[in-house]
């Protein structure tokens, strides 16, 4: 696999799971408004529909992933933040909640305490490994762990990237949602630099599966089409192009993944294709 330092670049590899461990996928971009949460939620739903056991981790203190599925925030003291700081002594399974219509999908929701977590992490030695250690406890029970990262390049995102590393005992990858606009190109370069620096400093391999282009509409003109051409000509694979469709917006209002509320739509097919590409399988519509 070609790459920059220890930061692996996508070369069309079919991803395979280390036996007994979930594939950890960090869905990340520090630029807001690029469809990051929509990508994470709908990818997780498509994987679950395909029969995989999926854990969605809402690492974003804003909690868009939790809200998008109509779930309440976790209570004080029994949540992701408390677990990461070693302040929760209960059963880790009790932190997970299910999603209506998707039996194979469980969620580790956000909590109000997440807003205070990042400053506390900076005071912790080995903070980059805290999320990875927590997810190691969940990994044997799942095929996929999808992390919806915050729109920043802080300690939480660093922890997600390290949790999505690949080594002898785990398989991970990074999926980067973008939009076809100049600012997304600039943000992508910054994120790639961050990933390369983190992987070099910590001596870990962080593989980039590819980008997902969201809200694409060729009718918006030359900026959109030329940026899309730049993505297509780049070193990183374009995993999916998700058009600007009403079903995505309706999903937010319905608090439901597209796979559930519009299963026969073109958009649902795009997310099924994305899930299939990441698992190396042919997408099939569940009857």
Secondary structure as GFF3:
##gff-version 3
##sequence-region A 1 287
A	DSSP	beta_strand	3	4	.	.	.	ID=ss1
A	DSSP	beta_strand	7	8	.	.	.	ID=ss2
A	DSSP	beta_strand	23	27	.	.	.	ID=ss3
A	DSSP	alpha_helix	36	49	.	.	.	ID=ss4
A	DSSP	beta_strand	54	58	.	.	.	ID=ss5
A	DSSP	alpha_helix	64	68	.	.	.	ID=ss6
A	DSSP	alpha_helix	80	84	.	.	.	ID=ss7
A	DSSP	three_ten_helix	92	95	.	.	.	ID=ss8
A	DSSP	beta_strand	96	99	.	.	.	ID=ss9
A	DSSP	beta_strand	102	108	.	.	.	ID=ss10
A	DSSP	three_ten_helix	112	116	.	.	.	ID=ss11
A	DSSP	alpha_helix	117	121	.	.	.	ID=ss12
A	DSSP	three_ten_helix	127	129	.	.	.	ID=ss13
A	DSSP	alpha_helix	130	139	.	.	.	ID=ss14
A	DSSP	beta_strand	144	148	.	.	.	ID=ss15
A	DSSP	alpha_helix	155	163	.	.	.	ID=ss16
A	DSSP	beta_strand	171	179	.	.	.	ID=ss17
A	DSSP	alpha_helix	182	202	.	.	.	ID=ss18
A	DSSP	beta_strand	206	216	.	.	.	ID=ss19
A	DSSP	three_ten_helix	218	220	.	.	.	ID=ss20
A	DSSP	alpha_helix	222	233	.	.	.	ID=ss21
A	DSSP	beta_strand	238	243	.	.	.	ID=ss22
A	DSSP	alpha_helix	246	254	.	.	.	ID=ss23
A	DSSP	alpha_helix	258	261	.	.	.	ID=ss24
A	DSSP	alpha_helix	266	279	.	.	.	ID=ss25
###
